[in-house]
């Protein structure tokens, strides 16, 4: 919502500060998406490590 308001304000007024606010919000959204992707990868790696540990323990029994 804020992103849309900032973009509309820039389009209607040409105010560079509104455009810069729009770009900041856009960058934050992209950063959030990247962090979520990293968390998914990290969680998959942790699950794989846990599975490997369980398998190793089961093979020793």
N, C-alpha and C positions, 0 to 999 in steps of 0.2 A: 504494500500500500504506500509506504513512504517513498519507495523507489518510483512508483508511478507519479506521485505528487511532485517529486523532484524533477522528473523528466518533463512532465507537463509544464511546470513552472519555467524550466529552461526554454522549452519550445515557445512558450507564450511571451516570455520577457527577454530571452537572450542572456539572462543573468548567469555569469560564469560560475558563481558560487553554487547555484542550484545544480549546474552540470557537474561540478566537482563532488557535490554531495551524492549525486546519482552514481558517479563512478566509484565512490567509496563503498556505497551499498552493494554495487555490482561485484566489486572485488571481495567484499566480505562474504557474499553468497558463494562465490567460486571457492574461496578458502575453506568455507564450511563443507562444501561438497568434497574437496580434496581430503580434508580431515576424516570425513565419514568413510571414504574409500580406503584410507590408510588403516582405520580402525577395523574394517572388514578383513583386510589382508592380515592384520596382526591377529585378529581373533581366529582366522583360519589356521595360521601358523601355530598358535597356542593349542588348538584342538589337535592338530597333527602331532605335535610334540607329546601331548597327553596320550594320544592313541599309541604312539610308538612306545611310550613308557609302559602302558598296560600290556601291549603285545610282548614286550621284552620280559616283563614279569611273568606273564602266562607261559612263555616258552621255557622259563627256568623251573616252573613247577612240575 
